Structures are given as structure tokens and as C-alpha cells.
Amino acid sequence: MASALQSPLVRYGMGASSAVVLFVIAFTFAEGIVQTMLFVLAVVELLIVPQFLKAAAE
């Protein structure tokens, strides 16, 4: 049975959805250095998390 994590759409969708949540939190609730850290974390979610999920699917 194939894993859902083998699909790139699922992997990048999971990273993108959590990145969107982080961006919204950063824009609405955070200020200063905390806001910048949340933006960096959102970029990591977009770029790195799908690679970890790909490795987990193998």
C-alpha cells in the first residue's frame, strides 16, 4: 500500500499550510524580533519540511 507522503503535492501542501498559519500569526500577533523569527520558521516549513517528509516516506 502506497503512503500519502510519496506524493509531492501532499508533502508540499503540509509544509505550505503550516507556513501560512505561521505567516498569519506573525502578521497579526507578533512584533520585532519575534515576528522575524516566525517568518524564518515559515520559510523553513516551506523548504525543509517536505524534504524530511520525503525521507520519511522512503
C-alpha positions in Angstrom: 0.0 0.0 0.0 1.4 3.4 -1.0 2.0 6.1 1.5 0.3 9.5 1.1 3.7 11.1 1.8 5.1 9.8 -1.5 3.1 12.4 -3.3 4.9 15.8 -3.7 1.5 17.6 -3.6 0.8 16.2 -0.1 4.3 16.9 1.2 4.4 20.5 -0.1 0.8 21.1 0.9 1.5 20.1 4.5 4.5 22.5 4.6 2.6 25.3 2.9 -0.4 25.0 5.2 1.7 25.3 8.4 3.7 28.1 6.8 0.5 30.1 6.1 -0.5 29.7 9.7 2.9 31.0 10.9 2.7 34.0 8.5 -0.8 34.9 9.8 0.3 34.6 13.4 3.4 36.7 12.6 1.4 39.5 10.9 -1.4 39.7 13.5 0.2 39.0 16.9 4.0 39.3 16.8 6.3 42.3 16.7 10.0 42.9 16.3 12.4 40.0 16.5 9.7 37.5 17.3 7.9 38.4 14.0 11.2 37.9 12.1 11.8 34.6 13.8 8.3 33.5 12.8 8.9 34.5 9.2 12.1 32.5 9.1 10.3 29.5 10.6 7.7 29.8 7.9 10.3 29.7 5.2 11.9 26.6 6.8 8.4 25.0 6.8 8.1 25.7 3.1 11.6 24.4 2.1 12.8 21.9 4.6 9.8 20.0 5.9 8.9 18.5 2.5 12.4 17.0 2.3 12.0 15.4 5.7 8.6 14.0 4.8 10.1 12.6 1.5 12.8 10.8 3.6 10.1 9.5 5.9 8.1 8.1 3.0 11.0 6.1 1.7 
